Amino acid sequence: AAAIGRSVFIPFDPASHRFQHGIADTFIAVNLAEFPESLIESELFGHRKGAFTGAVEDHQGVFARCSPYGSLFLDEIGDASLGVQIKLLRVLQERAFTPVGSHKPQRFSGRVIAATHQALAELRQQGKFRPDFFYRLCSDTITVPSLRQRLAETPAELDLLVDALVARLLGSSRSEAVELVLTALHRDLPADYPWPGNVRELEQAARRILLTGRYAGEPAAPTASDAFWQQMQAGTLDARSVLAQYCALLYQRCGNYEHVARQTGLDRRTVRKYLSRSILPQQQMPGSDADRQHGQ
């Protein structure tokens, strides 16, 4: 499964994440493939001031930030170097880690969950994955099926995934946004669409719908700049930027601040601020004649 599929699936799976007193404890996800070899140990274990050039202050790694009953999700574990594997093995065996530049071990009592798209057994045979780490890590395994397989078995899971993705894109789940995405998907795609890009493709589809009002064809929202669309396709737009454009889409449809505020759960002042950041055409900008005609 795609990495983003695992990152969406794992936090909501009770078999892979601990819950204490009915409340989910800390869940921290880190993709090992995103960090260069020179930085990954610092990201995982932290470092002390002066440990290396550029270490101007102490840094707390993800193992230190994870709560005692929390879960640390290490995605793309197959990309970890042999050196990092040794240190991770120590954490699993001794429940302790040492920040870079320190000689004082720190305790870790959380749960480690790892995932990869690679075949670890093959990497082990090739000498790229330590056998001791392999057997210590793979005590319990879960296979995450492709999005196509999951939806074929449980069609209703699409609603849950879209809800989670909307929350990721907008900063929180919003019922009208979820309905907008689901309506566009059902309208523009065949029921048996195979989703070759798995959840990553679904996230891109949800992002496009939130920004344009539809999955395919000419956008219903104002035309964006090339740079904006490049950021959208690359998935680098932050939640505020996506929410701003979603507000613009709602405003273009109704021309009413109150409606936008109701549907997004924002106050009028915040709606105005977000609309000023959007890509509304000039004639639809807040304060225009069209806006005043709606009594705003």
N, C-alpha and C positions, 0 to 999 in steps of 0.2 A: 504494500500500500504506500501511497505517497506520504512524505514526511508530515505534511500538514494534516493529512487524514488521521495519522496517529495522534498528533497534538490536539486535535479536536475530540477524538474518541477517548483517549486515556482519562482526562479529568472527569468524565461523566460515567466511567465504568466502575461500579462498586467492587468488582473483582480485582481491580488494579490500583485502587486508591483507598486509603483508610478514612474512616469517619469515626469521630469520637463525640459522644453525647449528641448525636444527630447533626453535628456541624462538620463540614469538610475542613480538615486541617490544611496547612500550607501546601500548595502545589506549585513547584517551580520547574519550568521546562528549559532546557538548554540544548541547542543543536551543535554537536561537536564539529560538524563539517563547516560551520560558519566562522570558526576561529583559526587563525594561523597557529602553527606549532608553538611559536614563541609566546603566545598569550593564553593558550588553553589551560595551562596549570594555574595561572593567576585567576582565571575566570572560575575554575572549579574550586580551588583551595584557598584563594586569596593570597595577598602578599603583604610584607612589612615595608614600611618606608625605607628607601635606600636599597632594597633588595636587587634592583637593576636600574639601568638608566631610564629615567622617566617615572620611576616609582617615588613620587614626591609626597605621598601620604599612604597610610595603611588602607588596604582594600579588603573588603569582606567577600569571600567567594560564595558560590551557591550552596556549598555544603554547610557553611556557617549560617547562612540565611534561612535554611530549612528548619522548620520547627521540630521539636522532639518526636512528634507523631505525624509529621508531614511526609510528603512524597517528592522525590527528586527524579525528574524524567530526563534521562540522557538519550537524546535522539541521535541516530546515525553513529551508534557505538562502534560499528565496523570501521569507521574512519579514525578511531583513536590509535595513536602510535603505540608501539610496544612499551615505551617509557611511561606513557600515561596509563596504559593498562596495568602496569605493575603497581602504580600508586592507587588506582581504583580498586585493585585486588586487595590491597592493604585495608582500605576503608571497609570493604565487605567482610574481611576476615577479622580485623581487629577493632572495627567500629571507631576508627580514629584517622585523622588526617593532619598534615602539617603545612601551614601556609609557606609560600616561597619566602626565603630569607629568615625563617624562624626555626628554632630548635625545640619548640614546645608543642607537642601534639594536642589536638583538640578533639573532644568526643563528638560522635555523630550517632544519633539514635533514630533517624528517620528511615524511610524505605526508599530503595533505589529501584527504579524501573528503567529498563533500557530497550531501545528499538533500533532496527536497521532494515534497509531494503536489501542488504547483501546476505549471502549465504555464509553464515559464520563457520559452519563446518568446513566449507571449502577454504575459507581464509585460514583456518587452523591447519589444514593439510598443507597449505602453501607457506606456512611459517609466518603469516602476517597477524595471527591472533593467538595469544598464549593459551595453551591447553588448560592450565590451571585456572585462568581467568574465565575461559569458556565454560568449564564445568561448574565453577562457583556461581557464575552469572545465570546460567540456564537451568536453575532449579525448577522454575515454573515458567511456562511459555504460553503466550496467547497469540494466535494468528489473526491479524486484522484483515478481513476479506476486502476485496475491491468494492468501490461504491456501487458498481453495477450488481455485484452479487448480493450486497446488503439490501439494496432496494428491491431486488427480485424476491428476496425472502420476506422482507418487511417493508412494504411501500411507505408505511406511516413514518419510517425513520427519516424520510426527506424533510418532514416538518420539523423534527428535532434538530437535524443538522442545520437547516436554514435558520432556525431560531438562534442556535449557537453562533453561526457565522455572522448574523446581523448584529448580535451582541458584540462580537469581535470588531466588526467594521464601524459601528456607531458608538461603541463604548458601553452600551446597554441594550437589552432587547426591547423592541418597540413593536407592538402588535400590528399596527398598520404597515410598517416596513416589512414585516414577515409576510403579511398577506399580499403585499405588492409583489414581492419576489416570487412567492408560490404561484400567484395568478399568472405572472409572466412566463414562468417555466412551464406550467401546464398548457398555456396558450400557444407558446412558440416552439415547444419541443415535443416529439413523439413520446408516448408513454414508455416505450422500451428503449429510450435513448441510452447508449452504452456508457456514457461518461468515461471516455478513454483517459482523461486527465485526472480521474478520481476526485477527491474532495478539493484539491487545488483548483480544478476547473470549475467546480461548483462555487467556490469562493469568488473566482473571477466573474462568474455569471451573476452572482448576487451583487457584487460591487457595481457591475455595469448597469444592472436594473435599478439599483438605488440612485445611480447618477443620471440615468437616461430615461427610466420608466419602462424599458423593454429589454428583452434579451438580445434580439437581432433586428436588423433593418435600420432605418433612419431613426436617430435618437429623438425622443419626445421632449427632451430637455434642451436648453440652449446649447449652441455649439461651443465646445471648449477649445482652448488653445492646444496646439500639438504637444506642448510640454505637459499639459494637464493629462491628456490621454496616454502619453508615454508613462507617466507616473502611475496612472490607473492600471495599465496593462502590466507594469512591473510590480504592482502591489505595494508601492512605496508611499501611497497617500495615507496620512494618519487619520485617526478616527474623527478628529474635528473637521478635517477637510471633507471627508465623505459625508459627515453629518450636515455640514454647511451646504453642500450641493443637494443633499436630500431635502433640506428645508427649501432650497430654491425650486426644486421640482414640485413640492407641495404648493408653494406660493404661486408658481406659474399656473397651476391648475385652478386655484381658487381666488388668488389675489387678496387674501385676507390673513392678517397677522394672527387673529384669534384662532382660526382653524389650524394654522401651522403650529401654534403654541399648544393647542389641545392634543393634536396628533403626535407631537414629539415629546410632550411632557416638559417643555421648556417655557420660561417666562417670555413676555413680549420683548423685553430688553435684549435677552440672549438671542431671540429669533432675529431681531434687527442686526445684531452684531454678526451672526452667521450669514445672513443674506448679503451683508456688505463684503463678505469674503468669497461669495459664490461667483459663478460665471453667468449670472443673469444678463441678458441683453439690456442695453441702456433704457429702452422703453418700458422694461419691466422692473427696473431698479426701485427699491423702496423710496417713496417720496415723489415718484413720477406722477403724471396726470392719471394714469391707469390706477395707481395705488390710491390717490385721493378720491377717485370716483367710488371706491369701495368704503369710503368713510373712515380711512385710517389716518 
